[in-house]
Amino acid sequence: MNESYCLDTNKGNELWEVKNNIYFVDPTVNIGVGSKFKSSTGYSNELEGIDLKNGNVVWRRNLNRDYGWNDVFYTNDSNMILFNAGLHATCFN
């Protein structure tokens, strides 16, 4: 999948589209987390935080994804741990 879409829940109209595969959504801070697909090399190592209100990128972080992304959880209200080729912390603030 190369795109993610936000749809109006009442009418199903498309509100915005991003060229990004969103893997994780946190509705409390309105952020989606994902990466872009590059046809020649597969998914990019650049992890992006997407503002779910408008589809804009609010932060970027380069993370190795050679072994995939395995899990996501929070250590507190602003730190997210993403399991991939090691442990990495990303702060939403």
C-alpha positions as CSV (number, residue, x, y, z in Angstrom):
1,M,0.0,0.0,0.0
2,N,1.5,3.3,-1.1
3,E,-1.1,5.8,0.3
4,S,-3.2,6.4,3.4
5,Y,-6.4,8.3,3.4
6,C,-8.5,10.1,6.0
7,L,-12.3,9.8,5.3
8,D,-15.2,11.8,6.7
9,T,-16.9,9.3,9.1
10,N,-20.4,10.7,8.3
11,K,-20.3,10.8,4.4
12,G,-17.2,8.8,3.5
13,N,-15.6,11.8,1.6
14,E,-11.8,11.8,1.4
15,L,-10.5,14.6,3.6
16,W,-6.8,14.1,2.8
17,E,-4.3,11.7,1.4
18,V,-0.6,11.0,2.2
19,K,2.0,9.0,0.2
20,N,2.7,7.1,3.4
21,N,1.7,3.7,4.8
22,I,0.5,4.5,8.4
23,Y,1.2,1.7,10.8
24,F,0.2,3.1,14.1
25,V,-2.4,5.7,15.1
26,D,-2.7,7.5,18.5
27,P,-6.1,9.2,18.6
28,T,-5.2,11.0,21.9
29,V,-2.6,13.2,20.2
30,N,-4.0,12.9,16.7
31,I,-0.8,11.4,15.2
32,G,-0.3,8.6,12.7
33,V,3.1,7.0,12.4
34,G,4.4,5.4,9.1
35,S,6.8,5.5,6.3
36,K,6.8,6.1,2.5
37,F,7.1,3.3,0.0
38,K,9.9,3.8,-2.6
39,S,9.2,1.5,-5.5
40,S,12.8,0.7,-6.3
41,T,13.9,-0.1,-2.7
42,G,10.7,-0.9,-0.8
43,Y,9.8,1.1,2.3
44,S,12.0,4.0,3.4
45,N,13.9,4.0,6.7
46,E,12.3,7.4,7.4
47,L,9.6,7.2,10.0
48,E,7.1,10.1,9.9
49,G,4.6,11.5,12.3
50,I,1.5,12.5,10.4
51,D,-1.0,15.1,11.9
52,L,-4.4,13.3,11.5
53,K,-6.3,16.6,11.3
54,N,-4.7,17.6,8.0
55,G,-2.2,15.0,6.8
56,N,0.8,17.2,7.3
57,V,4.2,15.6,8.4
58,V,4.9,17.0,11.9
59,W,8.2,15.1,12.6
60,R,10.6,12.7,10.9
61,R,13.1,10.2,12.3
62,N,15.5,7.9,10.4
63,L,15.2,4.3,11.7
64,N,16.6,1.1,10.2
65,R,13.9,-1.2,9.1
66,D,16.0,-4.1,7.7
67,Y,14.2,-6.5,10.1
68,G,10.8,-4.8,10.0
69,W,9.0,-2.9,12.7
70,N,7.7,-5.3,15.3
71,D,5.8,-3.5,18.0
72,V,4.9,0.0,19.4
73,F,4.1,1.0,23.0
74,Y,4.3,4.0,25.3
75,T,6.6,4.5,28.3
76,N,4.6,7.6,29.4
77,D,2.3,10.2,27.8
78,S,4.9,11.5,25.4
79,N,7.5,8.7,24.7
80,M,6.8,6.0,22.2
81,I,9.0,2.9,21.9
82,L,9.2,1.2,18.5
83,F,10.7,-2.2,18.3
84,N,12.8,-2.8,15.1
85,A,16.5,-3.5,14.6
86,G,17.0,-2.5,18.3
87,L,15.1,-0.2,20.7
88,H,14.4,3.5,19.8
89,A,12.5,6.2,21.5
90,T,10.5,8.9,19.8
91,C,9.0,11.8,21.6
92,F,5.7,13.2,20.3
93,N,6.2,16.6,22.1
